[in-house]
Amino acid sequence: MRRPEAPVPLAVTWSHEPSGEVVADARRVAAAWGLPLYERPHKRGLRPQVGAFARAFLVRGGAGFRLVDEAGELGVSPGLAMLRLKRFDAGSPMAEPLVTHAGLRPGDVVLDATAGLGADARVLARAVGPTGRVVGLEASLPLAVLLAEGLRLEPPWPSSAPIEINHARALEHLARAPTGSVDVVYFDPMFERAQGASTAFSALRRFADHSPLDAQAVAEARRVARRVVLMKRGEPSLFPALGLEALVPSAGANVFWGRAAALGA
């Protein structure tokens, strides 16, 4: 296999001792997403190819997918959402503000415009139930592929809607979407909030698209939504400029919620 003259941004490969199923799935993912495939020799280390063949690799292993670059790696799992899902199923008095503020109902169609690693999308999917639908947008191609393919391998949480992941910027997708085509549009521009310096968050930050959301995206979201547009941010003073009403925060809150009525009903 020829090494490219310059490293490609993202390539697909498999783990160092793959099964035939793993190799076949890596080939499928490369073809489905139009990504280069690095046919990794058996038991050959990947590190020499990071920065040479590709700047980052999506690696299919026996346990699923992970993104690997020169600084480390990142996987995807339901772990971040698991406690929230268990609380929801148990009818816990600890309210899930995402569900409450969005006013979600069984059967709703929700657009998660900033999907990331899918923690909120999993909660949205459980809230709208199997008759609903969740569409996630992720502007970063590595994260979009990681999440979409990770969800495909992940056993679905009981009584949850399917989650469809698209590689798209929020504004571009919303501008093309029909008026009133979803019930709720949700934004979480997470990198605008102060965060702990965890290894996982640092890896997420490396792969993420940091383009800011603006009032035009919110305006398009209000057109596309039938009921409400909801946003979570770390600074409530930014909501009015985006056309959102800041909701009253709970005591000691370090994240804040803004909401606007839809125009597309």
HUZI-V600751 format. One line per field, one symbol per residue. ss: DSSP state (a for helix, b for strand, c for the rest). psi: psi as a letter, one per 20 degrees, with the letter a starting at -180 (. if undefined). A space follows every 10 residues. Layout:
# HUZI-V600751
ss: ???
psi: ???
This chain:
# HUZI-V600751
ss: cccccccbcc bbbbccccca aaaaaaaaaa aaaccbbccc ccccccaaab cccbcbbbbb bccbbbbbbc cbbbbcccaa aaaaaaaaaa ccccccaaaa aaccccccbb bbccccccaa aaaaaaaacc ccbbbbbbcc aaaaaaaaaa aaaccccccc cbbbbbbcca aaaaaacccc cbbbbbbbca aaccccccaa aaaaaaaccc ccccaaaaaa aaaabbbbbb bbbccaaaca aaccbbcccc cccccbbbbb bcccc
psi: pppqhqpqhp rqarrhmqrh ggghhggggg ghjkqqponp qpkpqhghio ifgqhqqopo ahibqqppah ibrpaprjgh iggggggghi kqinqohggg hilqqpiqpp ooimhcjjgh hggghhhiri iapppppohp gghggggghg hhippqpqkq qqppppoqqg ggghhiqqpk irgppppnmh iiqpqqlqgg hggghhiqpj pqqrhgghgh hhghqhgqpq qpriohiigh hjkqppqpqr pjqiqqpqqq qqij.
